Structure formats: C-alpha cells, structure tokens
Amino acid sequence: MEFGICGCPVESDVHALVECPLAENVWEGCCFDMELLTRLFKGVRDWLEMAVVRLDEEQLGEFVAVAWECWNVRNRF
C-alpha cells in the first residue's frame, strides 16, 4: 500500500490541496476566505468554483498559484 506525503493511505485531490496537514500549514499563512479552507468539498472543481465567487481577481490569482505549488510539491515527492 502506498501512502501520501503526509502518511495518509487514501489521497484524493481535495485531500492533497486542502485537507492534508501539510497543505493546511501552507493555507494558514495565506489571507483567504476561511470558508475556502474549512468547508468540506466534494471535489476540487467545487472548491475552485467557490474561490471564483468569493475572491477578487488578484486574490484568485494568488489562490491558484498557492494551490498549484501545493500540487507540484506533492508531485515532486
């Protein structure tokens, strides 16, 4: 059985970008709407759709950049 970067045996896209303790540490350092970080999402699409509604253009760009780097770190692992 393979485990994710945090040791979680089941790793979904939402876990990787939002729920993983390592991702949570990254997001805690950001100033985004907390509902984007604490609400349970069915999938990344729902999460991104909420970000589009809640964030202005500059914040959305920063949000996507942070999410992209979280994803890239996991891929490099």
N, CA, C, O and CB atoms as a CASP TS submission, in Angstrom:
PFRMAT TS
TARGET T0000
AUTHOR 0000-0000-0000
METHOD Language model
MODEL 1
PARENT N/A
ATOM      1  N   MET     1       0.846  -1.180   0.000  1.00  0.00           N
ATOM      2  CA  MET     1       0.000   0.000   0.000  1.00  0.00           C
ATOM      3  C   MET     1       0.887   1.237   0.000  1.00  0.00           C
ATOM      4  O   MET     1       1.830   1.332   0.786  1.00  0.00           O
ATOM      5  CB  MET     1      -0.960   0.001   1.220  1.00  0.00           C
ATOM      6  N   GLU     2       0.587   2.178  -0.876  1.00  0.00           N
ATOM      7  CA  GLU     2       1.329   3.426  -0.921  1.00  0.00           C
ATOM      8  C   GLU     2       0.625   4.477  -0.081  1.00  0.00           C
ATOM      9  O   GLU     2      -0.602   4.510   0.012  1.00  0.00           O
ATOM     10  CB  GLU     2       1.493   3.912  -2.368  1.00  0.00           C
ATOM     11  N   PHE     3       1.422   5.318   0.516  1.00  0.00           N
ATOM     12  CA  PHE     3       0.889   6.383   1.342  1.00  0.00           C
ATOM     13  C   PHE     3       1.254   7.729   0.733  1.00  0.00           C
ATOM     14  O   PHE     3       2.265   7.861   0.042  1.00  0.00           O
ATOM     15  CB  PHE     3       1.416   6.273   2.785  1.00  0.00           C
ATOM     16  N   GLY     4       0.415   8.724   1.001  1.00  0.00           N
ATOM     17  CA  GLY     4       0.681  10.069   0.512  1.00  0.00           C
ATOM     18  C   GLY     4       1.819  10.715   1.267  1.00  0.00           C
ATOM     19  O   GLY     4       2.401  10.103   2.162  1.00  0.00           O
ATOM     20  N   ILE     5       2.133  11.919   0.924  1.00  0.00           N
ATOM     21  CA  ILE     5       3.240  12.665   1.511  1.00  0.00           C
ATOM     22  C   ILE     5       3.083  12.828   3.030  1.00  0.00           C
ATOM     23  O   ILE     5       4.079  12.911   3.748  1.00  0.00           O
ATOM     24  CB  ILE     5       3.348  14.033   0.850  1.00  0.00           C
ATOM     25  N   CYS     6       1.868  12.872   3.507  1.00  0.00           N
ATOM     26  CA  CYS     6       1.618  13.056   4.945  1.00  0.00           C
ATOM     27  C   CYS     6       1.415  11.729   5.665  1.00  0.00           C
ATOM     28  O   CYS     6       1.220  11.708   6.881  1.00  0.00           O
ATOM     29  CB  CYS     6       0.397  13.944   5.158  1.00  0.00           C
ATOM     30  N   GLY     7       1.459  10.623   4.930  1.00  0.00           N
ATOM     31  CA  GLY     7       1.249   9.311   5.535  1.00  0.00           C
ATOM     32  C   GLY     7      -0.179   8.826   5.429  1.00  0.00           C
ATOM     33  O   GLY     7      -0.491   7.728   5.889  1.00  0.00           O
ATOM     34  N   CYS     8      -1.047   9.611   4.838  1.00  0.00           N
ATOM     35  CA  CYS     8      -2.455   9.233   4.674  1.00  0.00           C
ATOM     36  C   CYS     8      -2.557   8.125   3.623  1.00  0.00           C
ATOM     37  O   CYS     8      -2.015   8.271   2.527  1.00  0.00           O
ATOM     38  CB  CYS     8      -3.326  10.471   4.262  1.00  0.00           C
ATOM     39  N   PRO     9      -3.242   7.021   3.938  1.00  0.00           N
ATOM     40  CA  PRO     9      -3.334   5.923   2.976  1.00  0.00           C
ATOM     41  C   PRO     9      -4.281   6.196   1.812  1.00  0.00           C
ATOM     42  O   PRO     9      -4.181   5.538   0.777  1.00  0.00           O
ATOM     43  CB  PRO     9      -3.772   4.684   3.679  1.00  0.00           C
ATOM     44  N   VAL    10      -5.186   7.139   1.956  1.00  0.00           N
ATOM     45  CA  VAL    10      -6.121   7.484   0.887  1.00  0.00           C
ATOM     46  C   VAL    10      -5.901   8.949   0.552  1.00  0.00           C
ATOM     47  O   VAL    10      -6.090   9.824   1.397  1.00  0.00           O
ATOM     48  CB  VAL    10      -7.616   7.208   1.305  1.00  0.00           C
ATOM     49  N   GLU    11      -5.505   9.207  -0.673  1.00  0.00           N
ATOM     50  CA  GLU    11      -5.199  10.591  -1.039  1.00  0.00           C
ATOM     51  C   GLU    11      -6.026  10.999  -2.250  1.00  0.00           C
ATOM     52  O   GLU    11      -5.826  10.486  -3.352  1.00  0.00           O
ATOM     53  CB  GLU    11      -3.688  10.763  -1.331  1.00  0.00           C
ATOM     54  N   SER    12      -6.944  11.914  -2.041  1.00  0.00           N
ATOM     55  CA  SER    12      -7.750  12.465  -3.125  1.00  0.00           C
ATOM     56  C   SER    12      -7.178  13.826  -3.505  1.00  0.00           C
ATOM     57  O   SER    12      -6.282  14.342  -2.837  1.00  0.00           O
ATOM     58  CB  SER    12      -9.254  12.582  -2.712  1.00  0.00           C
ATOM     59  N   ASP    13      -7.700  14.397  -4.576  1.00  0.00           N
ATOM     60  CA  ASP    13      -7.260  15.731  -4.965  1.00  0.00           C
ATOM     61  C   ASP    13      -7.605  16.755  -3.886  1.00  0.00           C
ATOM     62  O   ASP    13      -6.806  17.647  -3.600  1.00  0.00           O
ATOM     63  CB  ASP    13      -7.895  16.134  -6.301  1.00  0.00           C
ATOM     64  N   VAL    14      -8.785  16.636  -3.287  1.00  0.00           N
ATOM     65  CA  VAL    14      -9.174  17.563  -2.207  1.00  0.00           C
ATOM     66  C   VAL    14      -8.257  17.385  -1.001  1.00  0.00           C
ATOM     67  O   VAL    14      -7.843  18.364  -0.381  1.00  0.00           O
ATOM     68  CB  VAL    14     -10.655  17.335  -1.791  1.00  0.00           C
ATOM     69  N   HIS    15      -7.943  16.138  -0.671  1.00  0.00           N
ATOM     70  CA  HIS    15      -7.021  15.917   0.453  1.00  0.00           C
ATOM     71  C   HIS    15      -5.675  16.575   0.157  1.00  0.00           C
ATOM     72  O   HIS    15      -5.119  17.277   1.002  1.00  0.00           O
ATOM     73  CB  HIS    15      -6.832  14.394   0.725  1.00  0.00           C
ATOM     74  N   ALA    16      -5.162  16.344  -1.041  1.00  0.00           N
ATOM     75  CA  ALA    16      -3.843  16.852  -1.405  1.00  0.00           C
ATOM     76  C   ALA    16      -3.767  18.374  -1.334  1.00  0.00           C
ATOM     77  O   ALA    16      -2.751  18.920  -0.905  1.00  0.00           O
ATOM     78  CB  ALA    16      -3.479  16.389  -2.795  1.00  0.00           C
ATOM     79  N   LEU    17      -4.817  19.056  -1.746  1.00  0.00           N
ATOM     80  CA  LEU    17      -4.780  20.516  -1.847  1.00  0.00           C
ATOM     81  C   LEU    17      -5.379  21.260  -0.663  1.00  0.00           C
ATOM     82  O   LEU    17      -5.055  22.428  -0.448  1.00  0.00           O
ATOM     83  CB  LEU    17      -5.486  20.932  -3.069  1.00  0.00           C
ATOM     84  N   VAL    18      -6.249  20.609   0.112  1.00  0.00           N
ATOM     85  CA  VAL    18      -6.958  21.329   1.166  1.00  0.00           C
ATOM     86  C   VAL    18      -6.834  20.649   2.528  1.00  0.00           C
ATOM     87  O   VAL    18      -6.519  21.306   3.520  1.00  0.00           O
ATOM     88  CB  VAL    18      -8.415  21.466   0.801  1.00  0.00           C
ATOM     89  N   GLU    19      -7.077  19.346   2.583  1.00  0.00           N
ATOM     90  CA  GLU    19      -7.233  18.657   3.860  1.00  0.00           C
ATOM     91  C   GLU    19      -5.941  18.123   4.459  1.00  0.00           C
ATOM     92  O   GLU    19      -5.876  17.914   5.670  1.00  0.00           O
ATOM     93  CB  GLU    19      -8.177  17.539   3.695  1.00  0.00           C
ATOM     94  N   CYS    20      -4.924  17.898   3.658  1.00  0.00           N
ATOM     95  CA  CYS    20      -3.660  17.366   4.145  1.00  0.00           C
ATOM     96  C   CYS    20      -3.065  18.336   5.166  1.00  0.00           C
ATOM     97  O   CYS    20      -3.080  19.546   4.940  1.00  0.00           O
ATOM     98  CB  CYS    20      -2.671  17.123   2.970  1.00  0.00           C
ATOM     99  N   PRO    21      -2.546  17.832   6.279  1.00  0.00           N
ATOM    100  CA  PRO    21      -1.933  18.720   7.271  1.00  0.00           C
ATOM    101  C   PRO    21      -0.832  19.607   6.685  1.00  0.00           C
ATOM    102  O   PRO    21      -0.660  20.745   7.121  1.00  0.00           O
ATOM    103  CB  PRO    21      -1.365  17.899   8.405  1.00  0.00           C
ATOM    104  N   LEU    22      -0.096  19.102   5.714  1.00  0.00           N
ATOM    105  CA  LEU    22       0.947  19.917   5.093  1.00  0.00           C
ATOM    106  C   LEU    22       0.338  21.061   4.280  1.00  0.00           C
ATOM    107  O   LEU    22       0.842  22.184   4.318  1.00  0.00           O
ATOM    108  CB  LEU    22       1.841  19.048   4.195  1.00  0.00           C
ATOM    109  N   ALA    23      -0.736  20.784   3.549  1.00  0.00           N
ATOM    110  CA  ALA    23      -1.429  21.839   2.799  1.00  0.00           C
ATOM    111  C   ALA    23      -2.084  22.825   3.757  1.00  0.00           C
ATOM    112  O   ALA    23      -2.063  24.032   3.515  1.00  0.00           O
ATOM    113  CB  ALA    23      -2.488  21.233   1.851  1.00  0.00           C
ATOM    114  N   GLU    24      -2.660  22.327   4.835  1.00  0.00           N
ATOM    115  CA  GLU    24      -3.284  23.214   5.823  1.00  0.00           C
ATOM    116  C   GLU    24      -2.274  24.222   6.367  1.00  0.00           C
ATOM    117  O   GLU    24      -2.608  25.390   6.566  1.00  0.00           O
ATOM    118  CB  GLU    24      -3.884  22.394   6.979  1.00  0.00           C
ATOM    119  N   ASN    25      -1.038  23.774   6.609  1.00  0.00           N
ATOM    120  CA  ASN    25       0.002  24.687   7.101  1.00  0.00           C
ATOM    121  C   ASN    25       0.282  25.799   6.098  1.00  0.00           C
ATOM    122  O   ASN    25       0.479  26.952   6.480  1.00  0.00           O
ATOM    123  CB  ASN    25       1.294  23.915   7.399  1.00  0.00           C
ATOM    124  N   VAL    26       0.300  25.453   4.826  1.00  0.00           N
ATOM    125  CA  VAL    26       0.532  26.460   3.787  1.00  0.00           C
ATOM    126  C   VAL    26      -0.619  27.459   3.764  1.00  0.00           C
ATOM    127  O   VAL    26      -0.398  28.670   3.770  1.00  0.00           O
ATOM    128  CB  VAL    26       0.694  25.790   2.398  1.00  0.00           C
ATOM    129  N   TRP    27      -1.848  26.947   3.738  1.00  0.00           N
ATOM    130  CA  TRP    27      -3.019  27.825   3.635  1.00  0.00           C
ATOM    131  C   TRP    27      -3.184  28.716   4.860  1.00  0.00           C
ATOM    132  O   TRP    27      -3.695  29.829   4.742  1.00  0.00           O
ATOM    133  CB  TRP    27      -4.275  26.996   3.438  1.00  0.00           C
ATOM    134  N   GLU    28      -2.758  28.245   6.046  1.00  0.00           N
ATOM    135  CA  GLU    28      -2.862  29.065   7.256  1.00  0.00           C
ATOM    136  C   GLU    28      -2.059  30.355   7.135  1.00  0.00           C
ATOM    137  O   GLU    28      -2.399  31.363   7.754  1.00  0.00           O
ATOM    138  CB  GLU    28      -2.390  28.274   8.472  1.00  0.00           C
ATOM    139  N   GLY    29      -1.000  30.323   6.345  1.00  0.00           N
ATOM    140  CA  GLY    29      -0.187  31.512   6.149  1.00  0.00           C
ATOM    141  C   GLY    29      -0.746  32.482   5.122  1.00  0.00           C
ATOM    142  O   GLY    29      -0.158  33.537   4.884  1.00  0.00           O
ATOM    143  N   CYS    30      -1.861  32.145   4.518  1.00  0.00           N
ATOM    144  CA  CYS    30      -2.486  32.984   3.492  1.00  0.00           C
ATOM    145  C   CYS    30      -3.696  33.709   4.085  1.00  0.00           C
ATOM    146  O   CYS    30      -4.226  33.317   5.124  1.00  0.00           O
ATOM    147  CB  CYS    30      -2.910  32.130   2.262  1.00  0.00           C
ATOM    148  N   CYS    31      -4.110  34.752   3.416  1.00  0.00           N
ATOM    149  CA  CYS    31      -5.238  35.561   3.894  1.00  0.00           C
ATOM    150  C   CYS    31      -6.460  35.390   2.998  1.00  0.00           C
ATOM    151  O   CYS    31      -6.983  36.368   2.463  1.00  0.00           O
ATOM    152  CB  CYS    31      -4.844  37.043   3.962  1.00  0.00           C
ATOM    153  N   PHE    32      -6.907  34.164   2.835  1.00  0.00           N
ATOM    154  CA  PHE    32      -8.077  33.898   2.008  1.00  0.00           C
ATOM    155  C   PHE    32      -9.294  33.650   2.881  1.00  0.00           C
ATOM    156  O   PHE    32      -9.164  33.401   4.079  1.00  0.00           O
ATOM    157  CB  PHE    32      -7.829  32.699   1.085  1.00  0.00           C
ATOM    158  N   ASP    33     -10.458  33.717   2.293  1.00  0.00           N
ATOM    159  CA  ASP    33     -11.724  33.422   2.963  1.00  0.00           C
ATOM    160  C   ASP    33     -11.602  32.059   3.643  1.00  0.00           C
ATOM    161  O   ASP    33     -11.331  31.058   2.980  1.00  0.00           O
ATOM    162  CB  ASP    33     -12.923  33.442   1.950  1.00  0.00           C
ATOM    163  N   MET    34     -11.800  32.017   4.941  1.00  0.00           N
ATOM    164  CA  MET    34     -11.618  30.782   5.701  1.00  0.00           C
ATOM    165  C   MET    34     -12.579  29.678   5.270  1.00  0.00           C
ATOM    166  O   MET    34     -12.278  28.498   5.445  1.00  0.00           O
ATOM    167  CB  MET    34     -11.793  31.057   7.175  1.00  0.00           C
ATOM    168  N   GLU    35     -13.719  30.041   4.716  1.00  0.00           N
ATOM    169  CA  GLU    35     -14.653  29.004   4.256  1.00  0.00           C
ATOM    170  C   GLU    35     -14.031  28.174   3.130  1.00  0.00           C
ATOM    171  O   GLU    35     -14.361  26.999   2.967  1.00  0.00           O
ATOM    172  CB  GLU    35     -15.979  29.644   3.775  1.00  0.00           C
ATOM    173  N   LEU    36     -13.134  28.783   2.357  1.00  0.00           N
ATOM    174  CA  LEU    36     -12.442  28.046   1.300  1.00  0.00           C
ATOM    175  C   LEU    36     -11.505  26.987   1.881  1.00  0.00           C
ATOM    176  O   LEU    36     -11.119  26.042   1.193  1.00  0.00           O
ATOM    177  CB  LEU    36     -11.653  29.012   0.411  1.00  0.00           C
ATOM    178  N   LEU    37     -11.150  27.154   3.144  1.00  0.00           N
ATOM    179  CA  LEU    37     -10.172  26.262   3.754  1.00  0.00           C
ATOM    180  C   LEU    37     -10.777  25.333   4.793  1.00  0.00           C
ATOM    181  O   LEU    37     -10.132  24.370   5.208  1.00  0.00           O
ATOM    182  CB  LEU    37      -9.081  27.065   4.382  1.00  0.00           C
ATOM    183  N   THR    38     -11.997  25.602   5.218  1.00  0.00           N
ATOM    184  CA  THR    38     -12.580  24.798   6.295  1.00  0.00           C
ATOM    185  C   THR    38     -13.821  24.022   5.865  1.00  0.00           C
ATOM    186  O   THR    38     -14.221  23.082   6.553  1.00  0.00           O
ATOM    187  CB  THR    38     -12.928  25.686   7.457  1.00  0.00           C
ATOM    188  N   ARG    39     -14.424  24.384   4.773  1.00  0.00           N
ATOM    189  CA  ARG    39     -15.625  23.700   4.301  1.00  0.00           C
ATOM    190  C   ARG    39     -15.256  22.384   3.618  1.00  0.00           C
ATOM    191  O   ARG    39     -14.202  22.281   2.990  1.00  0.00           O
ATOM    192  CB  ARG    39     -16.417  24.602   3.333  1.00  0.00           C
ATOM    193  N   LEU    40     -16.109  21.394   3.740  1.00  0.00           N
ATOM    194  CA  LEU    40     -15.874  20.126   3.057  1.00  0.00           C
ATOM    195  C   LEU    40     -16.351  20.243   1.612  1.00  0.00           C
ATOM    196  O   LEU    40     -17.454  20.724   1.352  1.00  0.00           O
ATOM    197  CB  LEU    40     -16.597  18.955   3.787  1.00  0.00           C
ATOM    198  N   PHE    41     -15.526  19.807   0.689  1.00  0.00           N
ATOM    199  CA  PHE    41     -15.836  19.896  -0.730  1.00  0.00           C
ATOM    200  C   PHE    41     -15.892  18.503  -1.330  1.00  0.00           C
ATOM    201  O   PHE    41     -15.140  17.613  -0.933  1.00  0.00           O
ATOM    202  CB  PHE    41     -14.800  20.762  -1.467  1.00  0.00           C
ATOM    203  N   LYS    42     -16.796  18.321  -2.300  1.00  0.00           N
ATOM    204  CA  LYS    42     -16.917  17.034  -2.999  1.00  0.00           C
ATOM    205  C   LYS    42     -15.734  16.807  -3.923  1.00  0.00           C
ATOM    206  O   LYS    42     -15.311  15.671  -4.139  1.00  0.00           O
ATOM    207  CB  LYS    42     -18.225  16.973  -3.800  1.00  0.00           C
ATOM    208  N   GLY    43     -15.208  17.883  -4.461  1.00  0.00           N
ATOM    209  CA  GLY    43     -14.100  17.778  -5.398  1.00  0.00           C
ATOM    210  C   GLY    43     -13.423  19.120  -5.585  1.00  0.00           C
ATOM    211  O   GLY    43     -13.908  20.148  -5.111  1.00  0.00           O
ATOM    212  N   VAL    44     -12.309  19.098  -6.274  1.00  0.00           N
ATOM    213  CA  VAL    44     -11.547  20.318  -6.499  1.00  0.00           C
ATOM    214  C   VAL    44     -12.353  21.323  -7.321  1.00  0.00           C
ATOM    215  O   VAL    44     -12.223  22.532  -7.131  1.00  0.00           O
ATOM    216  CB  VAL    44     -10.225  19.996  -7.201  1.00  0.00           C
ATOM    217  N   ARG    45     -13.171  20.827  -8.220  1.00  0.00           N
ATOM    218  CA  ARG    45     -13.981  21.741  -9.038  1.00  0.00           C
ATOM    219  C   ARG    45     -14.892  22.597  -8.163  1.00  0.00           C
ATOM    220  O   ARG    45     -14.992  23.805  -8.377  1.00  0.00           O
ATOM    221  CB  ARG    45     -14.822  20.950 -10.058  1.00  0.00           C
ATOM    222  N   ASP    46     -15.559  21.988  -7.179  1.00  0.00           N
ATOM    223  CA  ASP    46     -16.413  22.744  -6.262  1.00  0.00           C
ATOM    224  C   ASP    46     -15.601  23.784  -5.493  1.00  0.00           C
ATOM    225  O   ASP    46     -16.044  24.916  -5.298  1.00  0.00           O
ATOM    226  CB  ASP    46     -17.120  21.795  -5.282  1.00  0.00           C
ATOM    227  N   TRP    47     -14.421  23.388  -5.066  1.00  0.00           N
ATOM    228  CA  TRP    47     -13.535  24.268  -4.316  1.00  0.00           C
ATOM    229  C   TRP    47     -13.119  25.475  -5.162  1.00  0.00           C
ATOM    230  O   TRP    47     -13.166  26.614  -4.698  1.00  0.00           O
ATOM    231  CB  TRP    47     -12.296  23.497  -3.841  1.00  0.00           C
ATOM    232  N   LEU    48     -12.713  25.213  -6.404  1.00  0.00           N
ATOM    233  CA  LEU    48     -12.306  26.299  -7.291  1.00  0.00           C
ATOM    234  C   LEU    48     -13.473  27.202  -7.673  1.00  0.00           C
ATOM    235  O   LEU    48     -13.308  28.416  -7.784  1.00  0.00           O
ATOM    236  CB  LEU    48     -11.668  25.734  -8.542  1.00  0.00           C
ATOM    237  N   GLU    49     -14.655  26.615  -7.874  1.00  0.00           N
ATOM    238  CA  GLU    49     -15.829  27.433  -8.190  1.00  0.00           C
ATOM    239  C   GLU    49     -16.146  28.385  -7.048  1.00  0.00           C
ATOM    240  O   GLU    49     -16.508  29.537  -7.287  1.00  0.00           O
ATOM    241  CB  GLU    49     -17.045  26.544  -8.486  1.00  0.00           C
ATOM    242  N   MET    50     -16.013  27.919  -5.807  1.00  0.00           N
ATOM    243  CA  MET    50     -16.254  28.795  -4.670  1.00  0.00           C
ATOM    244  C   MET    50     -15.204  29.905  -4.620  1.00  0.00           C
ATOM    245  O   MET    50     -15.528  31.048  -4.298  1.00  0.00           O
ATOM    246  CB  MET    50     -16.250  27.990  -3.359  1.00  0.00           C
ATOM    247  N   ALA    51     -13.968  29.582  -4.932  1.00  0.00           N
ATOM    248  CA  ALA    51     -12.909  30.589  -4.942  1.00  0.00           C
ATOM    249  C   ALA    51     -13.207  31.673  -5.974  1.00  0.00           C
ATOM    250  O   ALA    51     -13.003  32.857  -5.708  1.00  0.00           O
ATOM    251  CB  ALA    51     -11.548  29.937  -5.234  1.00  0.00           C
ATOM    252  N   VAL    52     -13.687  31.275  -7.142  1.00  0.00           N
ATOM    253  CA  VAL    52     -14.020  32.245  -8.193  1.00  0.00           C
ATOM    254  C   VAL    52     -15.101  33.212  -7.720  1.00  0.00           C
ATOM    255  O   VAL    52     -15.057  34.400  -8.042  1.00  0.00           O
ATOM    256  CB  VAL    52     -14.486  31.518  -9.470  1.00  0.00           C
ATOM    257  N   VAL    53     -16.062  32.714  -6.964  1.00  0.00           N
ATOM    258  CA  VAL    53     -17.164  33.543  -6.479  1.00  0.00           C
ATOM    259  C   VAL    53     -16.706  34.460  -5.342  1.00  0.00           C
ATOM    260  O   VAL    53     -17.128  35.614  -5.273  1.00  0.00           O
ATOM    261  CB  VAL    53     -18.328  32.658  -6.007  1.00  0.00           C
ATOM    262  N   ARG    54     -15.869  33.969  -4.472  1.00  0.00           N
ATOM    263  CA  ARG    54     -15.534  34.692  -3.243  1.00  0.00           C
ATOM    264  C   ARG    54     -14.326  35.621  -3.337  1.00  0.00           C
ATOM    265  O   ARG    54     -14.213  36.552  -2.540  1.00  0.00           O
ATOM    266  CB  ARG    54     -15.291  33.716  -2.166  1.00  0.00           C
ATOM    267  N   LEU    55     -13.437  35.398  -4.271  1.00  0.00           N
ATOM    268  CA  LEU    55     -12.192  36.161  -4.326  1.00  0.00           C
ATOM    269  C   LEU    55     -12.194  37.144  -5.482  1.00  0.00           C
ATOM    270  O   LEU    55     -12.787  36.889  -6.531  1.00  0.00           O
ATOM    271  CB  LEU    55     -11.001  35.224  -4.446  1.00  0.00           C
ATOM    272  N   ASP    56     -11.518  38.279  -5.276  1.00  0.00           N
ATOM    273  CA  ASP    56     -11.368  39.207  -6.395  1.00  0.00           C
ATOM    274  C   ASP    56     -10.264  38.673  -7.321  1.00  0.00           C
ATOM    275  O   ASP    56      -9.631  37.662  -7.018  1.00  0.00           O
ATOM    276  CB  ASP    56     -11.030  40.661  -5.886  1.00  0.00           C
ATOM    277  N   GLU    57     -10.045  39.341  -8.421  1.00  0.00           N
ATOM    278  CA  GLU    57      -9.128  38.840  -9.450  1.00  0.00           C
ATOM    279  C   GLU    57      -7.711  38.631  -8.917  1.00  0.00           C
ATOM    280  O   GLU    57      -7.093  37.605  -9.201  1.00  0.00           O
ATOM    281  CB  GLU    57      -9.093  39.802 -10.626  1.00  0.00           C
ATOM    282  N   GLU    58      -7.199  39.571  -8.162  1.00  0.00           N
ATOM    283  CA  GLU    58      -5.839  39.446  -7.621  1.00  0.00           C
ATOM    284  C   GLU    58      -5.749  38.294  -6.612  1.00  0.00           C
ATOM    285  O   GLU    58      -4.814  37.495  -6.654  1.00  0.00           O
ATOM    286  CB  GLU    58      -5.404  40.768  -6.952  1.00  0.00           C
ATOM    287  N   GLN    59      -6.724  38.220  -5.714  1.00  0.00           N
ATOM    288  CA  GLN    59      -6.731  37.134  -4.730  1.00  0.00           C
ATOM    289  C   GLN    59      -6.850  35.777  -5.420  1.00  0.00           C
ATOM    290  O   GLN    59      -6.197  34.816  -5.016  1.00  0.00           O
ATOM    291  CB  GLN    59      -7.886  37.322  -3.729  1.00  0.00           C
ATOM    292  N   LEU    60      -7.675  35.697  -6.453  1.00  0.00           N
ATOM    293  CA  LEU    60      -7.853  34.440  -7.166  1.00  0.00           C
ATOM    294  C   LEU    60      -6.544  33.995  -7.811  1.00  0.00           C
ATOM    295  O   LEU    60      -6.211  32.810  -7.790  1.00  0.00           O
ATOM    296  CB  LEU    60      -8.951  34.577  -8.227  1.00  0.00           C
ATOM    297  N   GLY    61      -5.812  34.927  -8.377  1.00  0.00           N
ATOM    298  CA  GLY    61      -4.512  34.600  -8.951  1.00  0.00           C
ATOM    299  C   GLY    61      -3.556  34.048  -7.904  1.00  0.00           C
ATOM    300  O   GLY    61      -2.850  33.071  -8.155  1.00  0.00           O
ATOM    301  N   GLU    62      -3.532  34.675  -6.727  1.00  0.00           N
ATOM    302  CA  GLU    62      -2.683  34.197  -5.633  1.00  0.00           C
ATOM    303  C   GLU    62      -3.141  32.822  -5.153  1.00  0.00           C
ATOM    304  O   GLU    62      -2.321  31.944  -4.883  1.00  0.00           O
ATOM    305  CB  GLU    62      -2.696  35.199  -4.463  1.00  0.00           C
ATOM    306  N   PHE    63      -4.439  32.645  -5.052  1.00  0.00           N
ATOM    307  CA  PHE    63      -5.022  31.382  -4.604  1.00  0.00           C
ATOM    308  C   PHE    63      -4.619  30.237  -5.535  1.00  0.00           C
ATOM    309  O   PHE    63      -4.201  29.172  -5.082  1.00  0.00           O
ATOM    310  CB  PHE    63      -6.554  31.495  -4.532  1.00  0.00           C
ATOM    311  N   VAL    64      -4.751  30.471  -6.829  1.00  0.00           N
ATOM    312  CA  VAL    64      -4.403  29.445  -7.817  1.00  0.00           C
ATOM    313  C   VAL    64      -2.895  29.165  -7.773  1.00  0.00           C
ATOM    314  O   VAL    64      -2.479  28.015  -7.909  1.00  0.00           O
ATOM    315  CB  VAL    64      -4.833  29.890  -9.246  1.00  0.00           C
ATOM    316  N   ALA    65      -2.088  30.190  -7.588  1.00  0.00           N
ATOM    317  CA  ALA    65      -0.638  29.989  -7.513  1.00  0.00           C
ATOM    318  C   ALA    65      -0.264  29.130  -6.303  1.00  0.00           C
ATOM    319  O   ALA    65       0.591  28.251  -6.413  1.00  0.00           O
ATOM    320  CB  ALA    65       0.088  31.345  -7.442  1.00  0.00           C
ATOM    321  N   VAL    66      -0.887  29.372  -5.165  1.00  0.00           N
ATOM    322  CA  VAL    66      -0.605  28.575  -3.966  1.00  0.00           C
ATOM    323  C   VAL    66      -1.065  27.133  -4.176  1.00  0.00           C
ATOM    324  O   VAL    66      -0.338  26.196  -3.847  1.00  0.00           O
ATOM    325  CB  VAL    66      -1.302  29.187  -2.721  1.00  0.00           C
ATOM    326  N   ALA    67      -2.253  26.955  -4.715  1.00  0.00           N
ATOM    327  CA  ALA    67      -2.768  25.608  -4.968  1.00  0.00           C
ATOM    328  C   ALA    67      -1.848  24.866  -5.941  1.00  0.00           C
ATOM    329  O   ALA    67      -1.553  23.688  -5.741  1.00  0.00           O
ATOM    330  CB  ALA    67      -4.212  25.672  -5.530  1.00  0.00           C
ATOM    331  N   TRP    68      -1.400  25.546  -6.981  1.00  0.00           N
ATOM    332  CA  TRP    68      -0.527  24.938  -7.980  1.00  0.00           C
ATOM    333  C   TRP    68       0.793  24.491  -7.339  1.00  0.00           C
ATOM    334  O   TRP    68       1.295  23.405  -7.628  1.00  0.00           O
ATOM    335  CB  TRP    68      -0.257  25.929  -9.134  1.00  0.00           C
ATOM    336  N   GLU    69       1.338  25.329  -6.480  1.00  0.00           N
ATOM    337  CA  GLU    69       2.602  24.953  -5.840  1.00  0.00           C
ATOM    338  C   GLU    69       2.401  23.794  -4.865  1.00  0.00           C
ATOM    339  O   GLU    69       3.264  22.921  -4.769  1.00  0.00           O
ATOM    340  CB  GLU    69       3.209  26.160  -5.105  1.00  0.00           C
ATOM    341  N   CYS    70       1.292  23.766  -4.148  1.00  0.00           N
ATOM    342  CA  CYS    70       0.984  22.613  -3.273  1.00  0.00           C
ATOM    343  C   CYS    70       0.953  21.328  -4.108  1.00  0.00           C
ATOM    344  O   CYS    70       1.504  20.302  -3.709  1.00  0.00           O
ATOM    345  CB  CYS    70      -0.392  22.819  -2.533  1.00  0.00           C
ATOM    346  N   TRP    71       0.317  21.399  -5.242  1.00  0.00           N
ATOM    347  CA  TRP    71       0.213  20.228  -6.130  1.00  0.00           C
ATOM    348  C   TRP    71       1.598  19.813  -6.635  1.00  0.00           C
ATOM    349  O   TRP    71       1.923  18.626  -6.652  1.00  0.00           O
ATOM    350  CB  TRP    71      -0.726  20.534  -7.333  1.00  0.00           C
ATOM    351  N   ASN    72       2.409  20.785  -7.043  1.00  0.00           N
ATOM    352  CA  ASN    72       3.743  20.490  -7.559  1.00  0.00           C
ATOM    353  C   ASN    72       4.651  19.884  -6.489  1.00  0.00           C
ATOM    354  O   ASN    72       5.435  18.981  -6.781  1.00  0.00           O
ATOM    355  CB  ASN    72       4.376  21.755  -8.117  1.00  0.00           C
ATOM    356  N   VAL    73       4.552  20.368  -5.267  1.00  0.00           N
ATOM    357  CA  VAL    73       5.352  19.796  -4.171  1.00  0.00           C
ATOM    358  C   VAL    73       5.010  18.323  -3.995  1.00  0.00           C
ATOM    359  O   VAL    73       5.902  17.491  -3.828  1.00  0.00           O
ATOM    360  CB  VAL    73       5.108  20.568  -2.842  1.00  0.00           C
ATOM    361  N   ARG    74       3.735  18.003  -4.032  1.00  0.00           N
ATOM    362  CA  ARG    74       3.313  16.603  -3.868  1.00  0.00           C
ATOM    363  C   ARG    74       3.820  15.747  -5.029  1.00  0.00           C
ATOM    364  O   ARG    74       4.235  14.605  -4.832  1.00  0.00           O
ATOM    365  CB  ARG    74       1.771  16.507  -3.772  1.00  0.00           C
ATOM    366  N   ASN    75       3.784  16.306  -6.236  1.00  0.00           N
ATOM    367  CA  ASN    75       4.284  15.557  -7.398  1.00  0.00           C
ATOM    368  C   ASN    75       5.787  15.313  -7.307  1.00  0.00           C
ATOM    369  O   ASN    75       6.270  14.249  -7.693  1.00  0.00           O
ATOM    370  CB  ASN    75       3.961  16.308  -8.691  1.00  0.00           C
ATOM    371  N   ARG    76       6.519  16.288  -6.802  1.00  0.00           N
ATOM    372  CA  ARG    76       7.969  16.113  -6.644  1.00  0.00           C
ATOM    373  C   ARG    76       8.278  15.085  -5.566  1.00  0.00           C
ATOM    374  O   ARG    76       9.304  14.407  -5.633  1.00  0.00           O
ATOM    375  CB  ARG    76       8.640  17.451  -6.300  1.00  0.00           C
ATOM    376  N   PHE    77       7.404  14.961  -4.575  1.00  0.00           N
ATOM    377  CA  PHE    77       7.602  13.966  -3.505  1.00  0.00           C
ATOM    378  C   PHE    77       7.564  12.584  -4.090  1.00  0.00           C
ATOM    379  O   PHE    77       7.709  11.601  -3.363  1.00  0.00           O
ATOM    380  CB  PHE    77       6.533  14.105  -2.400  1.00  0.00           C
TER
END
